[in-house]
Amino acid sequence: MFHKTICLALATIIGLTMITNCAKNSPTGPSGNPDILSVSNIFPVSIDYSLSLDSMISLSNYGCYRPDYTTENFPVTGHGKVQVDLQFVQFKDHTPDKNLLNDLDNAGFRPGTLPELLIFGQYYPDESKTHVILEIGSIWNDEGCPRIPYTYWNEQFSKVTITLSWLDTANGYLSRDIRVLAVRK
């Protein structure tokens, strides 16, 4: 019950909400935002939105995935073939109550989406072996609790896995090892 209460509270605070551990007068990061440590090089990809979500998953090179990845839970809204330049945004360690979406927006980014994360895996299969990649542009409301996709290196299966995290699990655990998939606006 406590877990559900936390999830419902988080869901009402507009998506991802996290607070930084940094002092108010800390120096600004590379984007002018004090909460951002680094922004990666550009990873160009081409997304074919005529593909089904299942096809995108198959092409992604991610070894394991959850059956919750359906168009009902994660609708695909793009059309045609689109070129996108993906980047990682690395934040300072965060704990609950600061709006990560606003941090991205203020730095000139929009959050990456599930199709972008899936296609990223097709183009750059080794990137998730070195750090967790969090995607916050597609949030599934699972019985009142927001869930977010992420990838990581799964030691047990020796492959990159795509799975879901409860939003409150990510809160307080946005460590420097995690990269947020983003697109410059």
JOZIWO-V492435 format. One record per run of one state. SS is the DSSP state (helix for helix, strand for strand, loop for the rest). FROM is the first residue (numbers start at 1). TO is the last residue. Records with the same first field share a line. If there is no record, write none. Layout:
SS: FROM-TO ; FROM-TO
This chain:
loop: 1-1 ; 12-17 ; 21-35 ; 40-42 ; 49-52 ; 60-63 ; 65-80 ; 92-93 ; 97-99 ; 107-108 ; 112-113 ; 124-126 ; 130-131 ; 143-144 ; 155-158 ; 171-173 ; 175-177 ; 185-185
helix: 2-11 ; 53-59 ; 100-106 ; 114-123 ; 127-129 ; 167-170
strand: 18-20 ; 36-39 ; 43-48 ; 64-64 ; 81-91 ; 94-96 ; 109-111 ; 132-142 ; 145-154 ; 159-166 ; 174-174 ; 178-184
